[in-house]
Amino acid sequence: MSSDTSTRPGNIVILTGAGISKESGLDTFRCADGIWSRVNLEDVATPEGFARDPELVHAFYNARREKLSDPAVQPNAAHAALARLEAEWPAEVLLVTQNIDDLHERAGSREIIHMHGELNKVRCQACEHLVVWPDALSLEHTCAGCGRKGTLRPHVVWFGEMPLEMERIYDALSQCSLFVSIGTSGQVYPAAGFVSHVRMYTRARTVELNLEPSTGATLFEEAFYGPASGVVPAFVERLLAGRS
């Protein structure tokens, strides 16, 4: 598909990572002071860790839910710009996020795939019943689907588990004319491989918007660096005006 959006606007796929939510007050994972510098990921973000100590895992995600519900944590200008792009772009815009927060939804985005799950949902390990759950979770809670106690877990993709909706994501990547990566480290697969997939199979335009170059920065044709609340709205403005 042609990458010339000035002559024929095509579909856009946007990948977002923790960097887009940092300015909203949420911690990133892999920077020097990120979450994984303070917590052992094997303890709180693996199926094995949950099996060993589910109370520890529940406490970790309960704290994150509480943080997300803080009135001070709100969508920033980058989230708002992507919602505007979806609303005004004449073709399809799919937002694929590695983030488990709901800031994209709060900003107004609708076509979203949470490939790593959602913090404000839980599911049952016994029957797979999925439910919105913004409150604290413990082993004392009962699944509304099967009635079992202590079987609920965060609806979050842990290390060693398969990200969600991968078939739909790769279908969209194979049909896009523009792929934009925002606020990602470029270290976590399969998301880190999306740009290579696009370059190999679609020859779509590829753009990185980030605070600093990611691990895979050289794979992108274009890059703009700076805080997400600045570079993302500027890029969207140029795109909608036909200047980018």
Accessible surface in RSA format (square Angstrom, percent):
REM  Atomic radii and reference values for relative SASA: ProtOr
REM  Chains: A
REM  Algorithm: Lee & Richards
REM  Probe-radius: 1.40
REM  Slices: 20
REM RES _ NUM      All-atoms   Total-Side   Main-Chain    Non-polar    All polar
REM                ABS   REL    ABS   REL    ABS   REL    ABS   REL    ABS   REL
RES MET A   1   115.31  59.7  59.20  39.2  56.11 133.6  70.75  60.2  44.56  59.0
RES SER A   2    59.60  50.4  40.62  54.2  18.97  43.7  40.89  87.1  18.71  26.2
RES SER A   3    47.18  39.9  35.95  48.0  11.24  25.9   0.93   2.0  46.25  64.8
RES ASP A   4    63.26  44.3  55.28  55.0   7.98  18.9  29.10  68.5  34.16  34.1
RES THR A   5    16.92  12.0   9.35   9.5   7.57  18.0   0.89   1.2  16.03  24.2
RES SER A   6    86.43  73.0  47.91  63.9  38.52  88.7  41.51  88.4  44.92  62.9
RES THR A   7   104.48  74.3  70.18  71.1  34.30  81.7  66.33  89.1  38.15  57.7
RES ARG A   8   148.84  62.5 144.76  73.8   4.08   9.7  64.98  88.8  83.86  50.8
RES PRO A   9    55.59  40.5  43.40  39.6  12.19  44.3  43.40  35.8  12.19  75.8
RES GLY A  10     8.75  10.8   0.00   N/A   8.75  10.8   8.75  24.0   0.00   0.0
RES ASN A  11    35.11  24.2  34.65  33.5   0.46   1.1   5.34  12.8  29.77  28.8
RES ILE A  12     1.07   0.6   0.03   0.0   1.05   2.5   0.03   0.0   1.05   2.8
RES VAL A  13     2.33   1.5   2.33   2.1   0.00   0.0   2.33   2.0   0.00   0.0
RES ILE A  14     1.99   1.1   1.99   1.5   0.00   0.0   1.99   1.4   0.00   0.0
RES LEU A  15     5.16   2.9   5.16   3.7   0.00   0.0   5.16   3.6   0.00   0.0
RES THR A  16     0.00   0.0   0.00   0.0   0.00   0.0   0.00   0.0   0.00   0.0
RES GLY A  17     1.95   2.4   0.00   N/A   1.95   2.4   1.95   5.3   0.00   0.0
RES ALA A  18    23.87  21.9  16.24  25.1   7.62  17.3  17.80  25.1   6.06  16.1
RES GLY A  19    25.07  30.9   0.00   N/A  25.07  30.9  16.66  45.7   8.41  18.8
RES ILE A  20     0.00   0.0   0.00   0.0   0.00   0.0   0.00   0.0   0.00   0.0
RES SER A  21     3.73   3.2   3.73   5.0   0.00   0.0   3.67   7.8   0.06   0.1
RES LYS A  22    93.07  45.4  84.45  51.8   8.62  20.5  56.56  50.9  36.51  38.9
RES GLU A  23    81.42  46.7  44.96  34.0  36.46  86.8  38.62  74.7  42.80  34.9
RES SER A  24     9.14   7.7   0.00   0.0   9.14  21.1   6.93  14.7   2.22   3.1
RES GLY A  25    37.87  46.7   0.00   N/A  37.87  46.7  31.24  85.7   6.63  14.8
RES LEU A  26    24.90  13.9  22.56  16.1   2.34   5.9  23.25  16.3   1.65   4.4
RES ASP A  27    77.07  54.0  62.78  62.5  14.29  33.8   8.31  19.6  68.76  68.6
RES THR A  28    16.69  11.9  14.87  15.1   1.82   4.3  14.32  19.2   2.36   3.6
RES PHE A  29    51.88  26.0  50.83  31.5   1.05   2.7  50.83  30.8   1.05   3.0
RES ARG A  30    98.67  41.4  63.94  32.6  34.73  82.7  21.46  29.3  77.21  46.8
RES CYS A  31    48.46  36.7  31.55  35.2  16.91  39.7  40.34 102.2   8.12   8.8
RES ALA A  32   105.03  96.6  68.14 105.1  36.89  83.9  81.90 115.3  23.13  61.3
RES ASP A  33   100.11  70.1  90.41  90.0   9.70  22.9  44.32 104.3  55.80  55.6
RES GLY A  34     1.10   1.4   0.00   N/A   1.10   1.4   1.10   3.0   0.00   0.0
RES ILE A  35    10.30   5.9  10.30   7.7   0.00   0.0  10.30   7.4   0.00   0.0
RES TRP A  36    49.43  19.8  27.92  13.5  21.51  50.5  24.97  13.3  24.47  39.7
RES SER A  37    70.45  59.5  25.63  34.2  44.81 103.2  33.86  72.1  36.59  51.3
RES ARG A  38   139.50  58.6 100.43  51.2  39.06  93.0  69.61  95.1  69.89  42.4
RES VAL A  39    45.45  29.9  36.58  33.1   8.87  21.4  42.94  37.3   2.51   6.8
RES ASN A  40    80.67  55.6  65.40  63.2  15.27  36.8  26.40  63.5  54.27  52.5
RES LEU A  41    42.13  23.5  39.89  28.5   2.24   5.6  39.89  28.0   2.24   6.0
RES GLU A  42    92.78  53.3  92.62  70.1   0.16   0.4  46.39  89.7  46.39  37.9
RES ASP A  43    49.45  34.6  47.93  47.7   1.52   3.6   5.97  14.0  43.48  43.4
RES VAL A  44     2.75   1.8   2.57   2.3   0.18   0.4   2.64   2.3   0.11   0.3
RES ALA A  45     4.44   4.1   4.44   6.8   0.00   0.0   4.44   6.2   0.00   0.0
RES THR A  46    13.74   9.8  13.37  13.6   0.37   0.9  12.21  16.4   1.53   2.3
RES PRO A  47    46.31  33.8  40.09  36.5   6.22  22.6  41.65  34.4   4.66  28.9
RES GLU A  48   107.16  61.5 102.54  77.6   4.62  11.0  57.03 110.3  50.13  40.9
RES GLY A  49     0.72   0.9   0.00   N/A   0.72   0.9   0.15   0.4   0.57   1.3
RES PHE A  50    12.21   6.1  11.46   7.1   0.75   2.0  11.46   6.9   0.75   2.2
RES ALA A  51    84.86  78.0  49.96  77.1  34.90  79.4  60.27  84.9  24.60  65.2
RES ARG A  52   151.10  63.4 115.04  58.6  36.07  85.9  77.07 105.3  74.03  44.9
RES ASP A  53    61.26  42.9  59.29  59.0   1.98   4.7  17.54  41.3  43.72  43.6
RES PRO A  54    30.60  22.3  30.60  27.9   0.00   0.0  30.60  25.3   0.00   0.0
RES GLU A  55   119.14  68.4 111.85  84.6   7.29  17.4  35.21  68.1  83.93  68.5
RES LEU A  56    79.01  44.0  73.01  52.2   6.00  15.1  77.47  54.4   1.54   4.1
RES VAL A  57     0.08   0.1   0.08   0.1   0.00   0.0   0.08   0.1   0.00   0.0
RES HIS A  58     4.87   2.7   4.61   3.2   0.26   0.7   4.28   4.4   0.58   0.7
RES ALA A  59    57.56  52.9  46.60  71.9  10.96  24.9  51.48  72.5   6.07  16.1
RES PHE A  60    28.02  14.0  20.14  12.5   7.88  20.5  27.29  16.5   0.73   2.1
RES TYR A  61     4.29   2.0   4.29   2.4   0.00   0.0   0.13   0.1   4.16   5.1
RES ASN A  62    32.82  22.6  28.02  27.1   4.80  11.6  13.36  32.2  19.46  18.8
RES ALA A  63    58.44  53.7  49.88  77.0   8.56  19.5  52.95  74.6   5.48  14.5
RES ARG A  64    47.65  20.0  43.28  22.1   4.37  10.4  18.00  24.6  29.66  18.0
RES ARG A  65     5.27   2.2   3.52   1.8   1.75   4.2   3.08   4.2   2.19   1.3
RES GLU A  66   129.04  74.1 120.27  91.0   8.76  20.9  45.91  88.8  83.13  67.9
RES LYS A  67    97.37  47.5  91.66  56.2   5.70  13.6  54.79  49.3  42.57  45.3
RES LEU A  68     4.02   2.2   3.55   2.5   0.48   1.2   3.55   2.5   0.48   1.3
RES SER A  69    80.07  67.7  50.95  68.0  29.12  67.1  46.00  98.0  34.07  47.7
RES ASP A  70    53.47  37.5  47.63  47.4   5.84  13.8  13.05  30.7  40.43  40.3
RES PRO A  71   112.33  81.9  98.42  89.7  13.91  50.6 104.07  85.9   8.26  51.4
RES ALA A  72    83.69  76.9  51.59  79.6  32.10  73.0  62.95  88.7  20.74  54.9
RES VAL A  73     2.05   1.3   2.05   1.9   0.00   0.0   2.05   1.8   0.00   0.0
RES GLN A  74    89.24  49.9  85.77  62.7   3.47   8.3  41.22  87.7  48.02  36.4
RES PRO A  75    37.30  27.2  17.01  15.5  20.28  73.7  17.01  14.0  20.28 126.1
RES ASN A  76    22.13  15.3  12.66  12.2   9.47  22.8  21.51  51.8   0.62   0.6
RES ALA A  77    50.98  46.9  37.75  58.3  13.23  30.1  43.81  61.7   7.17  19.0
RES ALA A  78     0.00   0.0   0.00   0.0   0.00   0.0   0.00   0.0   0.00   0.0
RES HIS A  79     0.10   0.1   0.10   0.1   0.00   0.0   0.00   0.0   0.10   0.1
RES ALA A  80    52.76  48.5  47.20  72.8   5.56  12.7  48.13  67.8   4.64  12.3
RES ALA A  81     9.39   8.6   4.27   6.6   5.12  11.7   9.11  12.8   0.28   0.7
RES LEU A  82     5.29   2.9   3.50   2.5   1.79   4.5   3.50   2.5   1.79   4.8
RES ALA A  83    12.14  11.2   7.90  12.2   4.24   9.6   8.27  11.6   3.87  10.3
RES ARG A  84    90.88  38.2  83.78  42.7   7.10  16.9  42.49  58.1  48.39  29.3
RES LEU A  85     2.46   1.4   2.46   1.8   0.00   0.0   2.46   1.7   0.00   0.0
RES GLU A  86    39.30  22.6  26.18  19.8  13.13  31.3  12.61  24.4  26.69  21.8
RES ALA A  87    86.54  79.6  44.99  69.4  41.55  94.5  55.63  78.3  30.90  81.9
RES GLU A  88    94.87  54.5  68.72  52.0  26.15  62.3  33.90  65.6  60.97  49.8
RES TRP A  89    22.15   8.9  10.43   5.1  11.72  27.5  10.43   5.6  11.72  19.0
RES PRO A  90   102.36  74.6  57.37  52.3  44.99 163.6  69.96  57.8  32.40 201.4
RES ALA A  91    30.57  28.1  12.05  18.6  18.52  42.1  22.51  31.7   8.06  21.4
RES GLU A  92   125.18  71.9 119.12  90.1   6.05  14.4  47.06  91.0  78.12  63.8
RES VAL A  93     9.31   6.1   2.71   2.5   6.60  15.9   3.06   2.7   6.25  17.0
RES LEU A  94    15.91   8.9  15.80  11.3   0.12   0.3  15.86  11.1   0.05   0.1
RES LEU A  95     4.37   2.4   4.35   3.1   0.02   0.0   4.35   3.1   0.02   0.0
RES VAL A  96     0.25   0.2   0.25   0.2   0.00   0.0   0.25   0.2   0.00   0.0
RES THR A  97     0.13   0.1   0.13   0.1   0.00   0.0   0.13   0.2   0.00   0.0
RES GLN A  98    28.87  16.1  19.98  14.6   8.90  21.2   7.13  15.2  21.74  16.5
RES ASN A  99    11.26   7.8   6.92   6.7   4.34  10.4   6.92  16.7   4.33   4.2
RES ILE A 100    16.21   9.2  11.72   8.7   4.49  10.8  11.72   8.4   4.49  12.2
RES ASP A 101    11.32   7.9   9.33   9.3   1.99   4.7   4.15   9.8   7.17   7.1
RES ASP A 102    42.35  29.7  42.01  41.8   0.34   0.8  20.20  47.5  22.15  22.1
RES LEU A 103     0.00   0.0   0.00   0.0   0.00   0.0   0.00   0.0   0.00   0.0
RES HIS A 104     1.44   0.8   1.43   1.0   0.01   0.0   1.43   1.5   0.01   0.0
RES GLU A 105    57.80  33.2  50.84  38.5   6.96  16.6  43.48  84.1  14.32  11.7
RES ARG A 106    96.71  40.6  59.92  30.5  36.79  87.6  51.76  70.7  44.94  27.2
RES ALA A 107    26.49  24.4   0.35   0.5  26.14  59.5   7.25  10.2  19.24  51.0
RES GLY A 108    31.03  38.3   0.00   N/A  31.03  38.3  17.59  48.3  13.43  30.1
RES SER A 109     1.55   1.3   1.21   1.6   0.35   0.8   0.28   0.6   1.28   1.8
RES ARG A 110   165.48  69.5 141.30  72.0  24.18  57.6  66.41  90.8  99.07  60.0
RES GLU A 111    85.56  49.1  84.36  63.8   1.20   2.9  27.20  52.6  58.36  47.7
RES ILE A 112    26.39  15.0   4.79   3.6  21.60  52.1   4.79   3.4  21.60  58.6
RES ILE A 113     0.56   0.3   0.03   0.0   0.53   1.3   0.56   0.4   0.00   0.0
RES HIS A 114    16.33   8.9   9.70   6.7   6.64  17.0   9.48   9.8   6.85   8.0
RES MET A 115     0.00   0.0   0.00   0.0   0.00   0.0   0.00   0.0   0.00   0.0
RES HIS A 116    30.23  16.5  30.23  21.0   0.00   0.0  14.16  14.6  16.06  18.7
RES GLY A 117     0.46   0.6   0.00   N/A   0.46   0.6   0.46   1.3   0.00   0.0
RES GLU A 118    41.23  23.7  41.23  31.2   0.00   0.0   4.80   9.3  36.43  29.7
RES LEU A 119     5.20   2.9   5.13   3.7   0.07   0.2   5.16   3.6   0.05   0.1
RES ASN A 120    33.83  23.3  32.56  31.5   1.27   3.1  14.68  35.3  19.15  18.5
RES LYS A 121    54.44  26.6  54.42  33.4   0.02   0.0  18.06  16.3  36.38  38.8
RES VAL A 122     0.00   0.0   0.00   0.0   0.00   0.0   0.00   0.0   0.00   0.0
RES ARG A 123    41.83  17.6  41.83  21.3   0.00   0.0   7.60  10.4  34.23  20.7
RES CYS A 124     0.00   0.0   0.00   0.0   0.00   0.0   0.00   0.0   0.00   0.0
RES GLN A 125    93.92  52.5  66.40  48.5  27.52  65.5  22.58  48.1  71.35  54.1
RES ALA A 126    45.87  42.2   4.18   6.5  41.68  94.8  13.30  18.7  32.57  86.3
RES CYS A 127    55.96  42.3  26.85  30.0  29.11  68.4  31.15  78.9  24.81  26.7
RES GLU A 128   111.94  64.3  97.74  73.9  14.19  33.8  56.17 108.6  55.77  45.5
RES HIS A 129    68.18  37.3  59.74  41.5   8.44  21.6  46.09  47.5  22.09  25.7
RES LEU A 130    79.64  44.4  56.56  40.5  23.08  58.0  56.56  39.7  23.08  62.1
RES VAL A 131    52.30  34.4  46.60  42.2   5.70  13.7  52.30  45.4   0.00   0.0
RES VAL A 132    99.44  65.4  86.11  78.0  13.33  32.1  86.11  74.8  13.33  36.1
RES TRP A 133    47.36  19.0  46.04  22.3   1.32   3.1  47.36  25.3   0.00   0.0
RES PRO A 134    73.83  53.8  63.16  57.6  10.67  38.8  63.16  52.1  10.67  66.3
RES ASP A 135    97.45  68.3  91.86  91.4   5.59  13.2  28.38  66.8  69.07  68.9
RES ALA A 136    63.56  58.4  51.68  79.7  11.89  27.0  52.85  74.4  10.71  28.4
RES LEU A 137     0.99   0.6   0.00   0.0   0.99   2.5   0.25   0.2   0.74   2.0
RES SER A 138    43.36  36.6  40.82  54.5   2.55   5.9  37.02  78.8   6.34   8.9
RES LEU A 139    54.17  30.2  49.25  35.2   4.92  12.4  49.25  34.6   4.92  13.2
RES GLU A 140   118.18  67.9 105.34  79.7  12.84  30.6  53.21 102.9  64.97  53.0
RES HIS A 141    64.23  35.1  61.31  42.6   2.92   7.5  38.66  39.8  25.57  29.8
RES THR A 142    69.34  49.3  52.03  52.8  17.31  41.3  34.91  46.9  34.43  52.0
RES CYS A 143     1.35   1.0   0.00   0.0   1.35   3.2   0.28   0.7   1.08   1.2
RES ALA A 144    95.17  87.5  51.99  80.2  43.18  98.2  63.20  89.0  31.97  84.7
RES GLY A 145    45.89  56.6   0.00   N/A  45.89  56.6  12.42  34.1  33.47  75.0
RES CYS A 146    51.62  39.0  16.80  18.7  34.82  81.8  26.72  67.7  24.90  26.8
RES GLY A 147    51.45  63.4   0.00   N/A  51.45  63.4  26.96  74.0  24.49  54.9
RES ARG A 148   144.41  60.6 138.89  70.8   5.52  13.1  35.87  49.0 108.54  65.8
RES LYS A 149   126.56  61.7 100.90  61.9  25.65  61.1  55.89  50.3  70.66  75.3
RES GLY A 150    24.57  30.3   0.00   N/A  24.57  30.3   8.43  23.1  16.14  36.1
RES THR A 151    24.75  17.6  23.29  23.6   1.46   3.5  24.75  33.2   0.00   0.0
RES LEU A 152     4.68   2.6   3.07   2.2   1.61   4.0   3.07   2.2   1.61   4.3
RES ARG A 153    10.34   4.3  10.34   5.3   0.00   0.0   1.43   2.0   8.91   5.4
RES PRO A 154     0.21   0.2   0.21   0.2   0.00   0.0   0.21   0.2   0.00   0.0
RES HIS A 155    19.62  10.7  19.48  13.5   0.15   0.4  12.06  12.4   7.56   8.8
RES VAL A 156     8.86   5.8   8.65   7.8   0.21   0.5   8.86   7.7   0.00   0.0
RES VAL A 157    24.56  16.2   9.61   8.7  14.96  36.0   9.96   8.7  14.60  39.6
RES TRP A 158     5.01   2.0   1.63   0.8   3.38   7.9   3.24   1.7   1.77   2.9
RES PHE A 159    77.27  38.7  66.97  41.5  10.31  26.8  73.47  44.5   3.80  10.9
RES GLY A 160    88.09 108.6   0.00   N/A  88.09 108.6  41.64 114.3  46.44 104.0
RES GLU A 161    48.57  27.9  30.86  23.3  17.71  42.2  26.00  50.3  22.57  18.4
RES MET A 162   145.82  75.5 128.15  84.8  17.67  42.1 119.57 101.7  26.25  34.8
RES PRO A 163    15.50  11.3  11.08  10.1   4.42  16.1  11.08   9.1   4.42  27.5
RES LEU A 164    56.33  31.4  53.82  38.5   2.51   6.3  56.33  39.6   0.00   0.0
RES GLU A 165    90.06  51.7  68.34  51.7  21.71  51.7  38.60  74.7  51.46  42.0
RES MET A 166    26.31  13.6  22.51  14.9   3.80   9.0  22.51  19.1   3.80   5.0
RES GLU A 167   141.70  81.3 130.74  98.9  10.96  26.1  53.53 103.5  88.17  72.0
RES ARG A 168    99.43  41.7  94.06  47.9   5.37  12.8  47.24  64.6  52.19  31.6
RES ILE A 169     0.05   0.0   0.03   0.0   0.02   0.0   0.05   0.0   0.00   0.0
RES TYR A 170    71.95  33.6  71.40  40.6   0.55   1.4  52.55  39.5  19.40  23.9
RES ASP A 171    73.67  51.6  71.85  71.5   1.82   4.3  15.51  36.5  58.16  58.0
RES ALA A 172    22.14  20.4  13.32  20.6   8.81  20.0  20.83  29.3   1.30   3.5
RES LEU A 173     0.01   0.0   0.01   0.0   0.00   0.0   0.01   0.0   0.00   0.0
RES SER A 174    55.03  46.5  35.94  48.0  19.09  44.0  24.43  52.0  30.60  42.9
RES GLN A 175   100.10  56.0  96.85  70.8   3.25   7.7  28.99  61.7  71.12  53.9
RES CYS A 176     0.12   0.1   0.00   0.0   0.12   0.3   0.00   0.0   0.12   0.1
RES SER A 177     0.17   0.1   0.17   0.2   0.00   0.0   0.17   0.4   0.00   0.0
RES LEU A 178     0.00   0.0   0.00   0.0   0.00   0.0   0.00   0.0   0.00   0.0
RES PHE A 179     1.48   0.7   1.48   0.9   0.00   0.0   1.48   0.9   0.00   0.0
RES VAL A 180     3.08   2.0   3.08   2.8   0.00   0.0   3.08   2.7   0.00   0.0
RES SER A 181     3.87   3.3   3.71   4.9   0.16   0.4   0.55   1.2   3.32   4.7
RES ILE A 182     1.45   0.8   1.45   1.1   0.00   0.0   1.45   1.0   0.00   0.0
RES GLY A 183     8.61  10.6   0.00   N/A   8.61  10.6   4.06  11.1   4.55  10.2
RES THR A 184    14.42  10.3   8.35   8.5   6.08  14.5   8.07  10.8   6.35   9.6
RES SER A 185    41.31  34.9  23.94  31.9  17.37  40.0  28.31  60.3  12.99  18.2
RES GLY A 186    15.62  19.3   0.00   N/A  15.62  19.3   9.14  25.1   6.47  14.5
RES GLN A 187    94.38  52.8  70.40  51.4  23.98  57.1  18.51  39.4  75.87  57.5
RES VAL A 188    38.12  25.1  33.08  30.0   5.04  12.1  35.86  31.2   2.26   6.1
RES TYR A 189   156.22  72.9 132.20  75.2  24.02  62.5  91.60  68.8  64.62  79.7
RES PRO A 190    33.42  24.4  30.43  27.7   2.99  10.9  32.91  27.2   0.51   3.2
RES ALA A 191     3.01   2.8   1.04   1.6   1.97   4.5   1.04   1.5   1.97   5.2
RES ALA A 192    18.23  16.8   1.31   2.0  16.92  38.5   8.86  12.5   9.37  24.8
RES GLY A 193    19.11  23.6   0.00   N/A  19.11  23.6  14.61  40.1   4.51  10.1
RES PHE A 194     0.43   0.2   0.43   0.3   0.00   0.0   0.43   0.3   0.00   0.0
RES VAL A 195     6.03   4.0   5.52   5.0   0.50   1.2   5.52   4.8   0.50   1.4
RES SER A 196    44.29  37.4  40.57  54.1   3.72   8.6  29.40  62.6  14.90  20.9
RES HIS A 197    37.19  20.3  32.29  22.4   4.90  12.5  27.62  28.5   9.57  11.1
RES VAL A 198     0.00   0.0   0.00   0.0   0.00   0.0   0.00   0.0   0.00   0.0
RES ARG A 199   107.33  45.1  93.34  47.6  14.00  33.3  19.30  26.4  88.03  53.4
RES MET A 200   137.99  71.5 105.24  69.6  32.75  78.0  95.36  81.1  42.63  56.5
RES TYR A 201   143.14  66.8 109.58  62.3  33.55  87.3  74.35  55.9  68.79  84.8
RES THR A 202    10.26   7.3   1.93   2.0   8.33  19.9   7.93  10.6   2.34   3.5
RES ARG A 203   202.03  84.8 183.84  93.7  18.18  43.3  66.09  90.3 135.94  82.4
RES ALA A 204     2.47   2.3   0.07   0.1   2.40   5.5   0.08   0.1   2.39   6.3
RES ARG A 205    27.55  11.6  26.68  13.6   0.87   2.1  16.59  22.7  10.96   6.6
RES THR A 206     0.00   0.0   0.00   0.0   0.00   0.0   0.00   0.0   0.00   0.0
RES VAL A 207     0.00   0.0   0.00   0.0   0.00   0.0   0.00   0.0   0.00   0.0
RES GLU A 208     1.22   0.7   1.22   0.9   0.00   0.0   0.70   1.4   0.52   0.4
RES LEU A 209     1.33   0.7   0.81   0.6   0.52   1.3   0.95   0.7   0.38   1.0
RES ASN A 210    16.33  11.3  12.79  12.4   3.54   8.5   3.59   8.6  12.74  12.3
RES LEU A 211   108.79  60.6  93.12  66.6  15.68  39.4  93.12  65.4  15.68  42.2
RES GLU A 212   115.69  66.4 114.39  86.5   1.30   3.1  31.17  60.3  84.52  69.0
RES PRO A 213    85.10  62.0  66.99  61.1  18.11  65.8  66.99  55.3  18.11 112.6
RES SER A 214    14.67  12.4   1.96   2.6  12.71  29.3   4.92  10.5   9.76  13.7
RES THR A 215   102.05  72.6  65.75  66.7  36.30  86.5  64.12  86.1  37.93  57.3
RES GLY A 216    16.74  20.6   0.00   N/A  16.74  20.6  16.74  45.9   0.00   0.0
RES ALA A 217    19.12  17.6  12.39  19.1   6.74  15.3  12.59  17.7   6.54  17.3
RES THR A 218   132.68  94.4 101.85 103.3  30.84  73.5  88.11 118.4  44.57  67.4
RES LEU A 219    66.02  36.8  65.79  47.1   0.23   0.6  66.02  46.4   0.00   0.0
RES PHE A 220    25.34  12.7   9.24   5.7  16.10  41.9   9.24   5.6  16.10  46.1
RES GLU A 221   106.14  60.9  68.51  51.8  37.63  89.6  32.30  62.5  73.84  60.3
RES GLU A 222    59.90  34.4  52.59  39.8   7.30  17.4  33.73  65.2  26.17  21.4
RES ALA A 223    41.96  38.6  15.82  24.4  26.14  59.5  15.82  22.3  26.14  69.2
RES PHE A 224    68.51  34.3  64.36  39.9   4.16  10.8  68.51  41.5   0.00   0.0
RES TYR A 225    86.08  40.2  54.00  30.7  32.08  83.5  50.43  37.9  35.65  44.0
RES GLY A 226    13.30  16.4   0.00   N/A  13.30  16.4  13.15  36.1   0.15   0.3
RES PRO A 227    74.16  54.0  72.11  65.7   2.05   7.5  74.16  61.2   0.00   0.0
RES ALA A 228    10.63   9.8   5.42   8.4   5.21  11.8   6.75   9.5   3.88  10.3
RES SER A 229    38.32  32.4  28.10  37.5  10.22  23.5  12.60  26.8  25.72  36.0
RES GLY A 230    40.70  50.2   0.00   N/A  40.70  50.2  34.91  95.8   5.79  13.0
RES VAL A 231    23.86  15.7  19.82  17.9   4.04   9.7  23.37  20.3   0.49   1.3
RES VAL A 232     0.09   0.1   0.09   0.1   0.00   0.0   0.09   0.1   0.00   0.0
RES PRO A 233    36.97  26.9  32.57  29.7   4.40  16.0  33.65  27.8   3.31  20.6
RES ALA A 234    43.32  39.8  33.92  52.3   9.40  21.4  42.19  59.4   1.13   3.0
RES PHE A 235     3.41   1.7   3.41   2.1   0.00   0.0   3.41   2.1   0.00   0.0
RES VAL A 236     1.66   1.1   1.66   1.5   0.00   0.0   1.66   1.4   0.00   0.0
RES GLU A 237    76.20  43.7  76.17  57.6   0.03   0.1  31.34  60.6  44.86  36.6
RES ARG A 238    62.76  26.4  62.76  32.0   0.00   0.0  33.23  45.4  29.53  17.9
RES LEU A 239     4.68   2.6   0.67   0.5   4.01  10.1   0.67   0.5   4.01  10.8
RES LEU A 240    44.64  24.9  12.86   9.2  31.78  79.9  13.97   9.8  30.67  82.5
RES ALA A 241    51.88  47.7  15.21  23.5  36.67  83.4  27.85  39.2  24.02  63.6
RES GLY A 242    51.42  63.4   0.00   N/A  51.42  63.4  25.90  71.1  25.52  57.2
RES ARG A 243   159.88  67.1 123.17  62.8  36.70  87.4  70.78  96.7  89.10  54.0
RES SER A 244    27.91  23.6   2.59   3.5  25.32  58.3  18.17  38.7   9.74  13.6
END  Absolute sums over single chains surface
CHAIN  1 A    11372.4       8635.2       2737.1       6355.6       5016.8
END  Absolute sums over all chains
TOTAL         11372.4       8635.2       2737.1       6355.6       5016.8
